[in-house]
Amino acid sequence: MPIDYSKWKTIEVSDDEDDTHPNIDTPSLFRWRHQARMERMAQKQQEKEEVEKGKKKALTRLEEIEQKLNDANLDDKEKVKLSLEKEEIKRQEDEYEKKEKELEEKERLEPWNVDTIGKEAWSKSVINKANEKKPLTEKVDEEEDNQRMMQYFRDNEDLMKEYGKVHGFEKSEEFLLEHSNLCSDYCASFLTIEALNLAMEQKYDEMDLMAAQCITLQYLLELAKSLHALPTNSTLIKTFFKKIKAADVAYMKMYEDEVGGFRDRLKKRAHDKIEAAMNEAESEAKAKRIAESPGGIDPQEVFDTLPEEMQDAFSSQNMQVLYEVAEKMDPEVFQYHLKRCIDSGLWVPNVRGDKEANSDVEADKTQPDGPESNSK
């Protein structure tokens, strides 16, 4: 009899054995999925514990009330009060039982995964015709794996980009059947990097499609892993797309949620990388400005701390305006700012090197050879 694979279509297969490749600077896709799954499981477990705790507390109180009601010396007023409390507790007990059933039904419909699939109860061996099985994974060192991946990227870059733009399961199946070599972890890594680059370029429509194609490929790879089969096997590819096209609403919602979560993480990662790049560029530019300044002071910081009138004079490179500022400003304050301008390179003394004339601008007000302004 042929093997029935239908039970596998709702299994959330293992994703916690995979490590991020050193060339992928985004968090591992498998790691993201596993973290989200563990958070969902923890939340459900917490709800279950709260229901059990509340039900146990209600039952304990109900026993206490029963004991008191059996007391012959209990007055009528207290008896009525306890009876009312008993009814309320029974109502709470019914609500807890209803909640328990809801959680059990939700758990029953939840796809299996590596943490919930359970232990083997029985097993059997089936001898069938030869099939294309996945060979034992060859162990290679990090450098060799890195070289293989780079070569794979070079050989298949155009095809992988083309697959990332395919829309819909029908066309994706046709494309992967024609180019089955793309059913690889290397391709999934490439799509992740490419989607991140698109996010950094704010090409969100293209990124959304690339992310969906990446998740679809990951699902196919997971099925191949669970069946210990080669992902390039055409029969497996056809089986996967047949199942996912016929999947129920709950399964497709899980798929869409995963695609949506992946898109959100890509956008956040892109924002962080852009911000880090801008900070790094600013740091390098600042270091260069300081290295080129005569006194080792950042001219941009000096300019930002100048009074507004002096900033206008430097921006317009108008010496007359600067002289007028010197006449109005306190001499010591002007001397302080002028010295910082000279040390930072914003103000360059005259070609004859008469620095004294520059430092006494506020007293002299004239400069025959005219100092040069080096606004940076």
Number of C-alpha atoms within 10 A of each C-alpha: 4 5 7 7 11 10 9 15 18 19 19 24 20 18 19 14 8 11 12 14 16 11 12 12 12 17 15 16 21 18 16 16 17 20 14 14 15 12 11 12 15 12 12 15 13 12 15 16 12 13 19 16 12 15 20 14 13 20 15 11 14 20 12 13 17 13 9 15 17 10 10 7 8 11 10 9 9 12 16 12 10 18 15 11 15 19 12 14 19 14 13 16 20 13 14 20 15 12 16 17 12 12 17 13 11 12 13 10 12 15 19 19 16 13 13 12 12 9 6 6 5 5 6 5 5 7 6 9 5 6 8 13 13 15 9 7 6 6 8 10 8 11 10 11 14 15 11 14 19 14 12 17 17 10 11 16 15 11 15 19 16 12 22 25 17 17 13 13 15 12 12 19 19 14 16 18 18 11 15 16 15 21 21 18 14 16 25 23 22 24 25 26 18 19 28 28 16 20 23 20 12 14 13 16 10 15 26 22 19 28 26 25 24 23 20 21 22 21 17 20 23 19 24 21 16 13 15 14 17 20 25 21 18 16 12 19 22 14 14 20 18 14 15 18 12 11 14 12 9 13 19 14 12 14 17 14 12 18 19 15 15 21 22 14 16 25 20 14 18 21 16 13 14 13 12 12 12 12 12 12 12 12 12 12 13 17 14 12 19 19 14 15 17 16 16 14 21 24 25 15 11 18 21 10 12 17 14 11 15 22 17 14 18 21 14 13 15 13 18 12 16 20 20 15 17 23 16 10 15 11 14 10 11 21 18 11 17 23 16 19 25 22 20 27 25 24 21 19 20 17 11 8 11 13 15 9 19 24 17 16 20 23 13 13 16 15 14 7 10 13 19 14 21 16 17 13
